[in-house]
Amino acid sequence: MLEESEARRRILDAVEPGSVTWVPLELAMDQVLAQPIAGVMDSPLFDNSSMDGYAVMAEEAVDGAELKVAEVTQAAGEDLRLRLKPGEAIRIFTGAPIPADADAVIMQEDVERTGDTIKIVEGVVVGENIRRRGGDVCSGQHLLDAGELMTPTKLGLLASQGIPEIPVYARPLVEIVTTGDELVEPGAPLVPGEIYNSNGPMLQTAVSRVGGVGVASHAVDDVEDLRMVLGRALAASDVVVIAGGVSVGERDFVKEVLGEVGVEMDFWRVKVKPGKPFLFGRHPDGTLVFGVPGNPVSAYVTFCLFVAPAVRRILGMKVDGDSVGLGKVSGIASEDLVNKGDRPHYLRGIYQDGEVRLSGTQQSHAIFGLSRANCLIRLEPEQVVKKGEQVTAFEI
């Protein structure tokens, strides 16, 4: 039985960033940049006014001075290529090009205008209220690194450079294959002995949350049906996640069928709770295959521990062997936390206002407690964290 860290290392060693595709900016939100990007032009591209006011020569625009307002106004848009004359002020608006020989802009609030004359109430200094060319970005300046997650502001930066599309890592297609005769899709009627399929929607949306494209299918407890469903999934997907059927029960056919369809198993069991019956393998065509337990809590925890880091690696994100959940938090235990077992145990918890507490029942089927959790609390074998002690958790 593999240690958790060794299992994650083997998985990550088997994963390479996916293919690169070019997408328009409006479709690049939350995607991972595949190549570094440099500025292609200065920004601002020309000296321009940061205020509505008057373009002036600073040495003339002193307290109490009077200047004649030129007949032509420079608005934002077309550069009229105006030139400022001595003793003159040119009406100008925010974003408009600075006229030649002007070296400052005085705000309209700092003058008193009478007819075609302005009186300076508060003078300016050279460069005041002027945005200089290249003051924000210079042509050739490094803007973004490969591996950065695209956000609205980064996309706005690229748009300001006139860049219409960017190279990103393609989102991997991840098929969730749930198994079991007892599972029924939400909305359908139940007969005695049946339960609703929670793993399908839960894991499919978990895939979307980490950046992949999730789809779901289902196979009953029949070798032929499982072989057909897995065959289709392997042919169509980058990653296949099988929920249930990976243990040693008489109706757990997953390992058998995976061998028949050519999947080479890397490992089967991991020393972690919940989630000991977890498998990882690869198909000769490169498809990654994961098997998670059928109990919802175990399925979600093992997804966070092992599947999510692999998806992030495919997306080109920087992932290391300690990558669990969405990030680390540290807080004070508001109750005793105990692991009586011989495996590391990820308790489902709530991190709030600097404190960490359990989210509810810790059994592997207890999805209500899981739904309330926002973190996983890792306890080593036989570890006890007393109320008031510091504890580290992983956001989920």
SULPEFEN-V198829 format. One record per run of one state. SS is the DSSP state (A for helix, B for strand, O for the rest). FROM is the first residue (numbers start at 1). LEN is the number of residues. If there is no record, write none. Layout:
SS & FROM & LEN
SS & FROM & LEN
This chain:
O & 1 & 1
B & 2 & 2
A & 4 & 10
O & 14 & 6
B & 20 & 5
A & 25 & 3
O & 28 & 4
B & 32 & 2
O & 34 & 3
B & 37 & 2
O & 39 & 4
B & 43 & 1
O & 44 & 4
B & 48 & 2
O & 50 & 3
B & 53 & 4
O & 57 & 9
B & 66 & 4
O & 70 & 4
B & 74 & 1
O & 75 & 8
B & 83 & 1
O & 84 & 4
B & 88 & 5
O & 93 & 4
B & 97 & 1
O & 98 & 2
B & 100 & 1
O & 101 & 3
B & 104 & 4
A & 108 & 3
B & 111 & 4
O & 115 & 2
B & 117 & 4
O & 121 & 9
B & 130 & 2
O & 132 & 5
B & 137 & 1
O & 138 & 4
B & 142 & 3
O & 145 & 4
B & 149 & 1
O & 150 & 2
A & 152 & 9
O & 161 & 4
B & 165 & 5
O & 170 & 3
B & 173 & 7
O & 180 & 3
B & 183 & 2
O & 185 & 10
B & 195 & 2
O & 197 & 1
A & 198 & 13
O & 211 & 2
B & 213 & 7
O & 220 & 3
A & 223 & 14
O & 237 & 2
B & 239 & 5
O & 244 & 10
A & 254 & 7
O & 261 & 3
B & 264 & 10
O & 274 & 3
B & 277 & 6
O & 283 & 5
B & 288 & 5
O & 293 & 3
A & 296 & 19
O & 315 & 13
B & 328 & 6
O & 334 & 3
B & 337 & 2
O & 339 & 5
B & 344 & 9
O & 353 & 2
B & 355 & 4
O & 359 & 8
A & 367 & 6
O & 373 & 2
B & 375 & 5
O & 380 & 4
B & 384 & 2
O & 386 & 4
B & 390 & 6
O & 396 & 1
